[in-house]
Amino acid sequence: MIINLQLKTKKEAVTTYLSLLYRFHKLSDRELDLAVELIMAYFNAIDVYESTKAADKLYLDTDNREAIMKSLELTPQVFRNYLTTFKKKGVLKEDGTLNKVLVPDIENNKFNLTINLSFDVQERLTSEVHKEGS
């Protein structure tokens, strides 16, 4: 099954991406909003510094922190609390860099998300045999 979603902005694409991955990160709506802002700051840093290594270190500089807090109407303390929560939930690594699993690999204004689902055929067959024998 292939589902093509046409979205208007990169921010909308990141929000949709994280929403699809909800079962893996289990962020609240408010946490999702902040995660999107962090990822957008990271993408902007890549554009400015033309380096993912530089972006990893500089995406949360003072100006970006202030812009994010203002955008989401967060106090500095609440913002820091969210960052601590993100480290516990695996959104951020201990060094403050983003977990790249949650950052879509955007190329040519699109990204692909592939989810492979598998199950154990033997388990299903064994279960059916037990039902018949009962």
C-alpha positions as CSV (number, residue, x, y, z in Angstrom):
1,M,0.0,0.0,0.0
2,I,1.4,3.4,-1.0
3,I,-0.3,6.5,0.4
4,N,0.8,9.9,-1.0
5,L,0.1,12.9,1.1
6,Q,0.4,16.3,-0.5
7,L,1.2,18.9,2.3
8,K,1.6,22.6,2.0
9,T,4.7,23.3,4.2
10,K,7.7,21.6,5.5
11,K,6.4,22.2,9.0
12,E,3.1,20.5,8.2
13,A,5.1,17.5,6.8
14,V,7.1,17.2,10.0
15,T,4.0,17.4,12.1
16,T,2.4,14.7,10.0
17,Y,5.5,12.5,10.1
18,L,5.6,12.7,13.9
19,S,1.9,12.1,14.2
20,L,2.3,8.9,12.1
21,L,5.1,7.8,14.5
22,Y,3.0,8.4,17.6
23,R,3.1,4.8,18.7
24,F,6.9,5.0,18.9
25,H,7.3,8.2,20.8
26,K,4.0,8.8,22.6
27,L,4.3,12.5,22.8
28,S,1.4,14.6,24.1
29,D,0.0,17.2,21.7
30,R,2.0,20.0,23.4
31,E,5.2,17.9,23.3
32,L,4.5,17.2,19.6
33,D,4.3,20.9,18.9
34,L,7.6,21.5,20.7
35,A,9.3,18.6,18.9
36,V,8.1,20.0,15.5
37,E,9.6,23.4,16.5
38,L,12.9,21.8,17.5
39,I,13.1,19.9,14.2
40,M,12.3,23.0,12.2
41,A,15.1,24.9,14.1
42,Y,17.4,22.0,13.2
43,F,16.4,22.2,9.5
44,N,17.0,26.0,9.6
45,A,20.4,25.5,11.2
46,I,21.3,23.0,8.4
47,D,20.3,25.6,5.8
48,V,22.4,28.3,7.5
49,Y,25.5,26.3,8.4
50,E,25.3,23.8,5.5
51,S,26.4,21.0,7.9
52,T,24.5,18.6,10.1
53,K,27.3,18.5,12.6
54,A,27.1,22.3,13.0
55,A,23.3,22.1,13.1
56,D,23.4,19.5,15.9
57,K,25.4,21.9,18.1
58,L,23.7,25.2,17.1
59,Y,20.0,24.5,16.4
60,L,19.2,25.4,20.0
61,D,21.2,28.6,20.3
62,T,19.9,31.4,22.4
63,D,18.0,33.1,19.5
64,N,16.2,29.8,18.5
65,R,15.3,29.0,22.1
66,E,13.8,32.4,22.5
67,A,11.9,32.2,19.3
68,I,10.5,28.7,20.1
69,M,9.5,29.8,23.7
70,K,7.7,32.9,22.3
71,S,6.0,30.9,19.5
72,L,4.7,28.3,22.0
73,E,4.3,30.7,24.9
74,L,6.6,28.8,27.2
75,T,8.5,30.2,30.1
76,P,12.3,29.3,30.3
77,Q,11.6,26.9,33.2
78,V,8.8,25.0,31.3
79,F,11.0,24.9,28.2
80,R,13.8,23.3,30.2
81,N,11.4,20.9,31.8
82,Y,10.3,19.8,28.3
83,L,13.9,19.3,27.2
84,T,14.4,17.1,30.3
85,T,11.3,15.1,29.4
86,F,12.5,14.8,25.8
87,K,15.7,13.2,27.0
88,K,13.8,10.7,29.1
89,K,11.5,9.9,26.1
90,G,14.3,9.6,23.7
91,V,13.5,12.6,21.5
92,L,16.8,14.2,22.6
93,K,20.0,12.4,23.3
94,E,21.9,13.2,26.5
95,D,24.1,15.7,24.6
96,G,21.0,17.6,23.5
97,T,21.1,16.5,19.9
98,L,17.9,15.3,18.2
99,N,17.2,11.6,17.9
100,K,17.5,11.2,14.1
101,V,14.8,8.6,14.0
102,L,12.3,11.4,14.6
103,V,13.8,13.7,12.1
104,P,12.5,13.0,8.6
105,D,15.1,12.7,5.9
106,I,13.8,15.4,3.6
107,E,15.1,15.4,0.1
108,N,13.7,17.4,-2.8
109,N,10.8,18.6,-0.5
110,K,9.6,15.1,0.2
111,F,10.4,12.1,2.3
112,N,9.5,8.5,2.4
113,L,8.3,6.6,5.4
114,T,8.4,2.9,5.1
115,I,6.8,0.7,7.7
116,N,7.2,-3.1,7.4
117,L,4.9,-5.2,9.5
118,S,5.6,-8.8,10.1
119,F,4.2,-11.6,12.2
120,D,5.1,-15.1,13.2
121,V,3.3,-17.5,11.0
122,Q,4.3,-20.5,13.2
123,E,2.7,-18.9,16.2
124,R,-0.6,-18.4,14.4
125,L,-0.6,-22.0,13.1
126,T,0.2,-23.4,16.6
127,S,-2.6,-21.3,18.1
128,E,-5.1,-22.7,15.5
129,V,-4.0,-26.3,16.2
130,H,-4.7,-25.7,19.9
131,K,-8.1,-24.4,19.2
132,E,-9.0,-27.4,17.1
133,G,-7.8,-29.8,19.7
134,S,-9.9,-28.2,22.5
